[in-house]
């Protein structure tokens, strides 16, 4: 087997994500059913990267177009899983804010644009890297729409992070570690999104191409950013306290307290943390 730069990077991904998958599984079991959401997405990301790495190694040696397409599609799915993990973490933190937290409905609705963006990016990649050259530009444009949606979702995530930080004094003990992880990951995910934007919007150069672009650029702007984010999120999962599944934050039925008195608030009891 000839080992070129792309094959070497795929092997490096396997070396990183195989133990990352095991750690993600451990963290999921640690937090238990109903609370493992953020790390479930990280586990899926690790699994996809392992499969994508194997396919990349085989494709780079056999030049199999179908494997190249599959690897490209899996690459796009990875970004959505990082965003879904962050979304789940922010939702968990806001559930622990006694008053003024972001309603769970906001987080639930944000799954929709992420799923739509993922579907568009995946479908576009199939067209872009397919054998029919006449459909390449159509595929690129479809993928561009998906990437733009990812950008808009990410900007909204920045706002959600900022708002939650402003309410950090009301966050449950130990949950600030999760908030710090999501905040610290923002610049890395931003670079990852910029790399994807350049890959689909810059057509005059192969530097940012996902198929045959610069391996140094891919490693620096794509792979490294994902690795740092995964490490941050797994560390947060290890360090964050376990919370009883029945625990519900003090919340209101409405969107906030504007125009309502204290007596109008509907509160729910909080249970204690489980022992770690």
MONORKA-V747307 format. One record per residue. N is the residue number from 0. RES is the residue in one small letter. PHI is phi in whole degrees, 0 to 359 (NA if undefined). PSI is psi in whole degrees, -180 to 180 (NA if undefined). BURIAL is + if it has 24 or more other C-alpha atoms within 12 Angstrom, else -. Layout:
N|RES|PHI|PSI|BURIAL  N|RES|PHI|PSI|BURIAL
This chain:
0|x|NA|123|-  1|x|281|131|-  2|x|254|103|-  3|x|263|-174|-  4|x|298|-41|-  5|x|293|-39|+  6|x|294|-40|+  7|x|298|-40|+  8|x|293|-39|+  9|x|297|-39|+  10|x|295|-40|+  11|x|299|-38|+  12|x|297|-40|+  13|x|296|-43|+  14|x|299|-35|-  15|x|279|-46|+  16|x|277|-22|+  17|x|296|-51|+  18|x|292|-32|-  19|x|298|-38|+  20|x|297|-43|+  21|x|296|-41|-  22|x|294|-40|+  23|x|298|-41|+  24|x|297|-43|+  25|x|300|-46|-  26|x|295|-39|+  27|x|299|-45|+  28|x|293|-34|-  29|x|297|-42|+  30|x|273|-20|+  31|x|83|169|+  32|x|300|136|-  33|x|88|-10|-  34|x|232|2|+  35|x|263|8|+  36|x|315|-55|+  37|x|301|-38|+  38|x|273|-17|+  39|x|296|-41|+  40|x|292|-37|+  41|x|293|-39|+  42|x|298|-41|+  43|x|294|-38|+  44|x|299|-46|+  45|x|299|-43|+  46|x|296|-43|+  47|x|295|-41|+  48|x|293|-35|+  49|x|294|-47|+  50|x|296|-45|+  51|x|298|-37|+  52|x|295|-43|+  53|x|296|-44|+  54|x|297|-38|+  55|x|296|-41|+  56|x|298|-46|+  57|x|294|-44|+  58|x|295|-39|+  59|x|293|-25|+  60|x|266|-32|-  61|x|258|-11|-  62|x|55|41|-  63|x|279|117|-  64|x|296|-39|-  65|x|297|-37|-  66|x|289|-35|+  67|x|296|-43|+  68|x|297|-46|+  69|x|299|-43|+  70|x|297|-38|+  71|x|293|-41|+  72|x|295|-45|+  73|x|297|-33|+  74|x|298|-41|+  75|x|290|-34|+  76|x|295|-31|+  77|x|302|-39|+  78|x|297|-41|+  79|x|295|-36|+  80|x|291|-35|+  81|x|297|-43|+  82|x|293|-40|+  83|x|294|-35|+  84|x|295|-46|+  85|x|298|-41|+  86|x|300|-44|+  87|x|294|-37|+  88|x|295|-45|+  89|x|296|-38|+  90|x|297|-44|+  91|x|299|-45|+  92|x|297|-44|+  93|x|290|-26|+  94|x|296|-25|+  95|x|269|-1|+  96|x|276|123|+  97|x|296|-39|+  98|x|210|134|+  99|x|91|9|+  100|x|287|163|+  101|x|286|130|+  102|x|300|145|+  103|x|299|-28|+  104|x|301|-36|-  105|x|299|-47|-  106|x|293|-39|+  107|x|295|-41|-  108|x|292|-30|-  109|x|291|-14|+  110|x|295|-31|+  111|x|297|-55|-  112|x|297|-30|+  113|x|293|-43|+  114|x|295|-43|+  115|x|298|-46|+  116|x|298|-41|+  117|x|297|-44|+  118|x|296|-43|+  119|x|295|-45|+  120|x|296|-40|+  121|x|292|-47|+  122|x|296|-41|+  123|x|297|-38|+  124|x|295|-37|+  125|x|298|-43|+  126|x|291|-42|+  127|x|295|-40|+  128|x|259|9|+  129|x|285|173|+  130|x|286|-27|-  131|x|282|101|-  132|x|298|-31|-  133|x|295|-19|-  134|x|261|0|-  135|x|298|-46|-  136|x|293|-38|-  137|x|298|-45|+  138|x|298|-41|+  139|x|297|-43|+  140|x|293|-39|+  141|x|296|-44|+  142|x|297|-38|+  143|x|299|-41|+  144|x|299|-44|+  145|x|298|-42|+  146|x|293|-39|+  147|x|298|-39|+  148|x|297|-42|+  149|x|302|-42|+  150|x|298|-46|+  151|x|296|-41|-  152|x|297|-43|+  153|x|297|-42|+  154|x|301|-42|-  155|x|295|-36|-  156|x|296|-37|+  157|x|299|-42|+  158|x|296|-44|-  159|x|298|-42|+  160|x|298|-45|+  161|x|298|-45|-  162|x|297|-43|-  163|x|295|-37|+  164|x|299|-38|+  165|x|295|-25|-  166|x|260|13|+  167|x|297|-23|+  168|x|293|-19|-  169|x|259|3|-  170|x|287|147|+  171|x|303|148|+  172|x|304|132|-  173|x|91|-22|+  174|x|283|-16|+  175|x|296|-25|+  176|x|297|-39|+  177|x|293|-43|+  178|x|296|-39|+  179|x|295|-37|+  180|x|294|-44|+  181|x|294|-39|+  182|x|293|-41|+  183|x|292|-26|+  184|x|279|-16|+  185|x|304|-50|+  186|x|296|-32|-  187|x|288|-42|+  188|x|293|-34|+  189|x|299|-45|+  190|x|296|-40|+  191|x|299|-41|+  192|x|290|-40|+  193|x|300|-42|+  194|x|300|-44|+  195|x|294|-39|+  196|x|301|-48|+  197|x|296|-36|+  198|x|297|-35|+  199|x|260|-20|+  200|x|257|-23|+  201|x|267|112|-  202|x|250|-11|-  203|x|276|-3|-  204|x|215|148|-  205|x|269|3|-  206|x|306|-42|-  207|x|258|9|+  208|x|297|135|+  209|x|285|-18|+  210|x|267|-49|+  211|x|221|35|+  212|x|277|-173|+  213|x|294|124|-  214|x|292|-31|+  215|x|293|-42|-  216|x|294|-44|+  217|x|299|-42|+  218|x|292|-41|+  219|x|283|-37|-  220|x|258|-16|+  221|x|244|-61|+  222|x|291|-49|+  223|x|299|-40|+  224|x|297|-41|+  225|x|294|-42|+  226|x|299|-46|+  227|x|298|-43|+  228|x|297|-44|+  229|x|298|-43|+  230|x|299|-45|+  231|x|300|-45|+  232|x|288|-38|+  233|x|292|-39|+  234|x|297|-41|+  235|x|298|-39|+  236|x|293|-34|+  237|x|288|-39|+  238|x|274|-26|-  239|x|290|146|+  240|x|289|152|+  241|x|283|140|+  242|x|237|138|+  243|x|301|140|-  244|x|298|-30|-  245|x|282|-11|-  246|x|292|130|+  247|x|232|139|+  248|x|287|155|+  249|x|292|116|+  250|x|220|174|+  251|x|244|158|+  252|x|286|-30|-  253|x|269|-176|-  254|x|282|-11|-  255|x|177|-167|-  256|x|252|7|-  257|x|298|128|-  258|x|77|12|-  259|x|233|147|-  260|x|272|173|-  261|x|300|-36|-  262|x|291|-16|-  263|x|275|-10|-  264|x|284|139|-  265|x|258|118|-  266|x|248|153|-  267|x|237|147|-  268|x|289|151|-  269|x|251|136|-  270|x|268|171|-  271|x|275|161|-  272|x|294|149|-  273|x|286|155|-  274|x|288|136|-  275|x|287|NA|-
